[in-house]
Structures are given as structure tokens and as C-alpha cells.
Amino acid sequence: MRAVGTRVSLGPVRGRDRRPVRGRWRLFGRLVHAAGRGDAVSRHELISVRGHSVAWVFPLLLLVGIIATDITTGAFEIIAWTVLVPGVAAAICGVRATALYAVVAVVVYVLADTAWQHREETGLPGLVLVTLGGSIAVLAAALRVGSEQRMLHMRDIADTTRRTVLRPLPVGFGGLDHAAVYLAADSEARVGGDFYDIQPGPHGTRVLVGDVQGKGLGAVEAAAALLGSFREVGYHEPDLATVAERLEIRMVRHRAHTAALGRPDGDRFATAVLIGFSDDLPDAVDAVVFGHEPPLAVGPQGVRYLSAVGGLPLGMGDLTSGPPASVHRLALAEDETLLLVTDGVTEARDPDGCFYRHAEDVARAVAADPSNAAPARLVALVREGTLRHCQGRVADDTTVFAVRRRRGTTGG
């Protein structure tokens, strides 16, 4: 069956003027973002110049300011403020730098107390305050650095997991131009239940994009199970319907395994879109939709939804006596790009509760400049539109994936 698809109409632009954030606010935004998340990597990048940390400058400026203020105002008591210097260092510097500033603060206080005899001496109480404050600052720095090291270690583990589940795809893999953006709802976990992959083989190139229901490590496990099966079955099986059937079986087996372990998070399903590119079909693709948002075909002629009847999500095939989803043959011109997104895009809401209409945004962009139909530009467009619409508050894992045939190559 050949489906033409449904064209996307350009409706009126609603809401606020969607202008990009101006450059002068980017640094401030990054500072606020890093402070709010406690992201050690972002914070260190912000206080580095050409790869070298300049964090030590801020406590030094504070120390110089305190000394200068004490000398010029004649108020000796302000010298006790040197206790703030190691405190600031503890927040942004390492343990050694903090300890150095703690010693310097004590030395400056003692010199001021003994050298400037024309002022009233504060003596032991001020010295105890500066010494105790410096010691506490060094301890705080040690705890902070240790916590950051553990966080960075966990981040490395999360990145490794992400690369294992969502493996890097070479340029032109399987004869396809492709681009992808993945945003995890849990920014610390950095990986979630969305998945995508391309698998070339002797029977053509297969593409899989989907979303496991729920969040957390259970969703990651289910996504990894489906991708593992897809990479094998998508290579060996000549029939796309068989690939779809094997994915359903894999999801059912995964649910049975987690249930046998007694885990409460094992009752999951996954929505997905399975696409088959073949040398024999230069102007069409085969598609199976498992309860997922249908793909968009984006080209110089406009934007249209591909009219593929969606089946049941993966893992719910026992609700029907037939196959969980059917294979549909869909027309796709050589200059058209397939755009697939997960519900992090389609369910993104603005403060008024309105959903993001990515198809309308894409249609406007392509009408203004047909080169926006290229996968990389298309993915960037939808990503920025989604984040702008929800004001950066991603409520669910978000994947934007675009793919089209390479010019002058075939799908296998």
C-alpha cells in the first residue's frame, strides 16, 4: 500500500515572539544553570581561561579589597573580615588553595594587629575567629572536592552507559544522512528510556526510534534489550514484519524476566517506529508504527505526516490475536527527510499548558528556507523550538531523530 500522507498546514503563530535568546544573556544563563545544578564541570569551565583555572583570583581580590578598605577607612575591625577569604576559596578552589588562603588570612591578620599600633588591637578573639574560620573552610573544601570527584565518576559511568545503549553512529552509516538529539529528563542520569539506532545489512538499512514507558534504570534496561535485538534481527532478517515480530517477542521476554525477579517496575511497554530503506525502493520506505507518533516527511515541497496506521506498543501484543503492527509502504522522495520524535517533544508544554506543535514550526522553517530540511538543521530546529516552548523545563526524555538517503547512494 502506498500512502501519500497528510500535509501540515501553516497555522497562525501563537504565543510570544519566538526570537532566539540574545548572546549577552548566555553567560548569565550558564552561570545560573551551573549554580542551580551544582554541576562541577560547568562551574569549572566558567572560571577557566584557555583551560587554566582562574578561581584563585576571586579570593585574592577579596583579600586585597579587605586590606585596602582597612587601610583607607581607618576601621581596624574590618581586618577580621579576612575570615571570608578561605570561605570563598572553599567554594571554588581546591583544598591546597583553600589551605593557602587560610594561612594567608591568619598572617595578614597578625601583621595588621602587630604592625599598625596606632589602632586599637582586637587581639586573641579576632585571631581565633580567623583561624577557626580557615580550618572550617579547608574541611569544607575537602568535602566538596570529594563529592565532586564522586559525581564526576558517576557521570563517567552514565556517559559510558549512554554510549552503550545509544551507540555513536558514523557519518553516512547505512547510506543515510542522519542527525539526532537526545535530552534526558533526569539531567544527572544523562540517559533514559528513549532509544534510536541504524542497522545496515544485506536486506537494506533499518532504522528504529522509540520510547520505553516510564523512567529510571528500568526504562534504560528495556531500551537496551530492544536495541540489542534490533541490531541482530535487523541485520539478518529479510522481512521487516519478522523484525517487528521479534521486537515484540523481545519486549515480552524482558517483561517476563523482570517479573520473575519480583521487580515492581518490570511491567513496561514501548512505543516505536521501525523504518526499512531498501535498494529496490528508491522512492519509498517500509514502516511499522508501534503506537508511536507517526513520522514527518520534510522536504522542499513542504511537510506531511506519513499515513501509517499505528499498531499496539511493543509488549502489548497479547491484547490482539493478529500481529501487533502492520508493515506500510510509504512514498518518500529522495530529497525528503524523515523526522521522528518522542513524546518529550509532542507533550512539551508552555506555562499556559499549550502543547508544542513541532510540525508547524518545521513547516514554517522549511517554507522560509528549504535547506532547513537537512537532517542536522532539522534536528537543531526542533530541539531549540522544544526548549524554547517549555522554557528549558524538559519533563520527559526527549529524542529528535532525522534521516534521509544520501545523494547518489542506495539504502543498503
Summary of the structure (lengths in Angstrom):
residues: 412
radius of gyration: 28.9
end to end distance: 21.8
largest distance: 97.7
contacts: 1334
relative contact order: 0.12
helix: 49%
strand: 19%
